[in-house]
């Protein structure tokens, strides 16, 4: 409808991107298992990257 504003996505606040965290278990230089967290940015899973609700 004319005059209506599109709502921005609450999860990404309209940016279309969100920071994510992935956890894994990896081996250190001595062969011991250590828990590792990887941080990265990708398209918002709630709005598909559009930034709109």
N, C-alpha and C positions, 0 to 999 in steps of 0.2 A: 504494500500500500504506500502511496505517496506520503512523504512527511515522516514515515517511521524510520527510526535509526536502528541499524543492526546492532545487536548486543555483542560485546566482545566476550571471548572465551575466558571464564574465570580461572582455568588451570594455567594458561600462559599469559594472561592479562593482555591479550590481543597481539602478542609478539609472534605467535605461530611456532615458537620454539620453547622447549623446556630442557632443563638439565636433568640428566638421568645418571643412575649409579648401577653398575653391574658388578656383582661379587663372583669371585672364582678362587679356586685353590691352585697355587702354582708351586713349582719347586725353586728353592733358592740355590745359590752356588754350591752348597754342600749337599744338595739332594733332599733337603727337609721340606715338608709341605708348609706353606704359609698362606694365610688368607689375604687376598688382595682385593681392593675396591678400585674400579676404573670409573672415572667420571667423564661424561661426554654430553654434547648438546645435539639434539635431533628434533625433528618436527613433533609437535604436540600430538599425543595419542588421543586426546579428547576431541580436538577440532580438525585433526588431519593436517594441521599446518596452516589453516586458513585464518586463524586468529578470531574467528567469529563463532558465536554460540549457536 
